[in-house]
Amino acid sequence: MGEIRRVALVTGATSGIGLAIARRLAGREYCVVVHSRSSTEAGNALAAELGDAHYIQADLADDADRHRLVADSVRLAGRLDVLVNNAGISAVIPHSDLQSATTSMWRKLLEVNTIAPFRLVAEAEPHLRASARRGRPSTVVNISSHAGMRPKGASIPYSASKAALIHTTKLLALTLAPDIRVNAIAPGLVDTPMTAEWADAQALWRERAPMGRPATPEDVAGTALSLIESDYMTGEILTLDGGLGLT
C-alpha cells in the first residue's frame, strides 16, 4: 500500500495568503480542506481546482460553526494532520482615535483573530493526536502579524489580537508537545489587491526594508510549508518582513 495522504485544513483559503498555502500544500500531495466565511462559489471552485480537496463554509465567529468545520473536515477527509489558522479580520483605526476603537470592535477582532484559532485547535486536538500516533507529529501554523510584535498596525485592537495569538501559539506549543507542534508566522506587509492601495505602507517597505519590497502570498506559503514539513520545530514565531525590523 502507498503512503496515506496527509490532510490539511486551511482557514480563509479562497484568497491571498490562505489561497497560496492551499495551492502549495496541494502541490505537495496533501489532501486540502479549504474554508471561507462567505465566498462559497470561490471555495467550491478552488476545491475542484486542487483535485483531492474539499470546501467547507463556516463563520469562525460562531463556536458551533468552528466545531462543525473540524468535524466535517475529518468526516470528509478521514483524518487531520495539519491546521493552518489563516483566517482573520482587520479594522483600520488611527491609534490616536481611542473612541473609535469601541468595545464591540475589540470583541469582534479578538473573537476571530484570537479566540477562533484557539477553539479550532481545541476542536482539532484529538484528531491531530490520533494522526501523530501514526508516526509523525501533527502541526498547527497560526498566521499572526508583524503588528503583533511591534507597536504598529491597522489599529490597536487588531495589533493586540495578533499579539495575543503569538502568545497563545507559545502556550499551545508547550501544552501539546510532542504530539502536536504549534508555530506562527508574523508577516509584515503582504502584496495583495487589498494592500495595493496602502500607499504609505507600500512606500515604507520599498524604501526601508532590506529586501526592497513587501512579501507575496507565495513567500508566506513557502514559510508555512517549511514549518509544516519540519518534525521538530515548535513554539517559534517567524517574522517575515523582508528585514524591515532591522532598520
C-alpha positions in Angstrom: 0.0 0.0 0.0 1.1 3.5 -0.7 1.6 6.2 1.9 -1.7 7.7 3.1 -2.1 11.3 2.1 -1.8 13.8 4.9 -4.8 16.1 5.4 -4.5 19.9 6.0 -7.3 22.3 6.9 -6.6 25.9 5.8 -9.0 28.6 7.0 -9.6 31.7 4.9 -8.3 29.8 1.9 -10.1 31.5 -1.0 -7.8 34.5 -1.4 -4.4 35.9 -0.5 -2.2 34.0 1.9 -4.7 31.2 2.5 -5.1 30.5 -1.2 -1.3 30.4 -1.7 -0.9 28.0 1.2 -3.7 25.7 0.0 -2.2 25.5 -3.5 1.3 24.9 -2.1 0.1 22.0 0.0 -1.9 20.5 -2.8 1.2 20.6 -4.9 3.0 18.6 -2.2 0.3 15.9 -2.4 -1.7 16.9 0.7 -5.5 16.4 0.7 -6.6 20.0 1.5 -9.8 21.1 3.2 -10.4 24.8 2.2 -12.6 27.1 4.2 -14.2 30.6 3.8 -16.8 32.5 5.6 -18.9 33.6 2.6 -17.2 33.1 -0.7 -18.8 29.7 -1.3 -18.5 29.8 -5.1 -14.8 30.6 -5.0 -14.4 27.8 -2.3 -16.0 25.2 -4.4 -14.0 26.3 -7.5 -10.8 26.0 -5.5 -11.6 22.6 -4.2 -12.3 21.5 -7.8 -9.0 23.0 -9.0 -6.9 21.3 -6.3 -8.3 17.9 -7.0 -8.2 15.9 -3.8 -9.8 18.7 -1.8 -13.0 19.7 0.0 -14.6 23.0 0.7 -16.5 23.9 3.9 -18.2 27.2 4.7 -18.2 28.3 8.3 -18.4 31.5 10.3 -15.4 31.4 12.6 -17.1 34.0 15.0 -19.6 31.2 15.8 -18.4 28.4 18.1 -20.9 25.9 16.7 -19.5 26.6 13.2 -16.0 26.1 14.5 -17.0 22.7 15.8 -18.7 21.8 12.6 -15.7 22.9 10.5 -13.3 20.5 12.2 -15.9 17.7 12.4 -16.8 17.9 8.8 -13.1 18.1 7.7 -12.4 14.8 9.4 -15.6 13.3 8.1 -14.8 14.2 4.5 -11.1 13.6 4.5 -10.8 10.8 7.1 -8.1 12.3 9.3 -6.4 15.6 10.2 -2.7 16.2 10.3 -2.3 20.0 9.7 -4.3 23.0 10.8 -3.4 26.4 9.3 -5.2 29.2 11.1 -5.0 31.8 8.4 -8.5 33.5 8.5 -8.6 36.8 10.2 -10.2 40.2 10.1 -8.9 43.8 10.4 -10.1 47.3 11.2 -8.3 50.5 10.1 -8.5 52.9 13.0 -5.8 55.6 13.8 -4.1 54.6 17.0 -4.8 58.1 18.4 -8.5 57.7 17.9 -9.3 55.8 21.1 -13.1 56.5 20.9 -13.4 54.7 17.5 -11.8 51.5 19.0 -15.1 50.6 20.5 -15.9 47.7 22.8 -17.8 45.9 20.0 -14.8 46.3 17.7 -12.4 44.9 20.3 -14.7 41.9 20.8 -15.2 41.3 17.1 -11.4 41.3 16.3 -10.5 39.2 19.4 -13.3 36.7 18.6 -12.0 35.9 15.0 -8.2 36.6 15.3 -7.5 35.1 18.7 -10.4 33.0 20.1 -11.3 31.2 16.9 -7.7 29.9 16.3 -7.6 28.6 19.9 -11.0 27.0 19.7 -10.1 25.3 16.4 -7.0 23.9 17.9 -9.1 22.6 20.9 -11.6 21.0 18.5 -8.8 19.5 16.3 -6.7 18.2 19.2 -8.0 14.7 19.4 -7.8 14.3 15.6 -4.3 15.7 15.5 -3.1 13.5 18.3 -4.6 10.5 16.5 -2.6 11.3 13.4 0.6 11.8 15.5 0.2 8.2 16.7 0.8 7.1 13.1 4.5 8.2 13.4 4.9 12.0 12.7 3.9 14.9 14.9 0.9 16.8 13.7 1.2 20.6 13.3 -0.6 23.9 13.7 0.5 27.1 11.9 -1.0 30.3 13.0 -0.8 33.3 10.8 -0.2 36.3 13.0 1.2 39.7 12.0 4.4 41.7 12.5 1.9 44.2 14.0 1.6 41.8 16.9 5.3 42.1 17.7 5.8 45.8 17.2 3.7 48.9 18.2 2.3 49.2 14.6 -0.6 48.0 12.6 -4.0 49.0 11.2 -5.5 49.6 14.7 -4.7 48.9 18.3 -7.4 46.2 18.7 -6.1 44.4 15.6 -2.5 44.5 16.7 -3.4 43.4 20.2 -5.4 40.5 18.8 -2.4 39.3 16.8 -0.1 39.8 19.8 -2.4 37.6 21.8 -2.3 34.9 19.0 1.5 34.9 19.3 1.5 34.2 23.0 -1.3 31.6 22.5 1.0 29.9 20.0 3.7 29.6 22.5 1.4 28.3 25.3 -0.1 25.7 23.0 3.3 24.6 21.8 4.3 23.9 25.4 0.9 22.2 26.2 0.5 20.0 23.1 4.1 18.7 22.5 5.4 16.3 21.4 2.3 15.1 19.5 1.4 18.5 18.1 3.8 21.2 17.0 2.5 24.8 17.1 4.3 27.7 15.3 3.3 31.0 13.9 4.3 33.3 11.1 4.2 37.1 11.6 4.2 38.7 8.1 4.7 42.4 7.6 3.0 43.9 4.5 1.9 41.3 2.0 1.2 42.3 -1.5 -2.4 41.6 -2.2 -5.2 43.5 -4.1 -6.3 44.9 -0.7 -2.9 46.3 0.2 -2.2 47.7 -3.2 -3.9 50.9 -2.1 -1.9 51.3 1.1 0.4 53.8 -0.4 2.3 54.7 2.8 2.9 51.0 3.7 4.0 50.2 0.2 6.5 53.1 0.2 7.8 52.1 3.7 8.6 48.5 2.6 10.1 49.5 -0.8 12.3 52.3 0.7 13.3 50.9 4.1 13.1 47.1 4.0 16.4 45.5 3.1 14.6 43.2 0.6 13.1 46.3 -1.1 9.5 45.0 -1.4 6.5 43.6 0.6 6.1 39.9 0.9 4.0 38.0 -1.7 1.4 35.4 -0.6 3.7 32.8 -2.1 6.5 34.0 0.3 4.3 33.3 3.2 3.2 29.9 1.8 6.8 28.8 1.4 7.4 29.7 5.1 4.3 27.9 6.1 5.3 24.8 4.2 8.7 24.7 5.9 7.0 24.8 9.3 4.6 22.1 8.3 7.3 19.7 7.0 9.6 20.1 10.0 9.1 17.3 12.6 11.0 19.3 15.3 10.4 23.0 15.3 7.7 24.2 17.8 6.9 27.4 19.7 8.6 29.6 17.1 7.3 32.9 15.7 8.8 33.5 12.3 8.9 37.2 11.4 8.5 37.6 7.6 9.0 41.3 7.0 11.8 41.5 4.5 14.2 42.7 7.2 12.2 45.8 8.0 12.5 45.2 11.7 16.3 45.5 11.3 16.0 49.2 10.4 
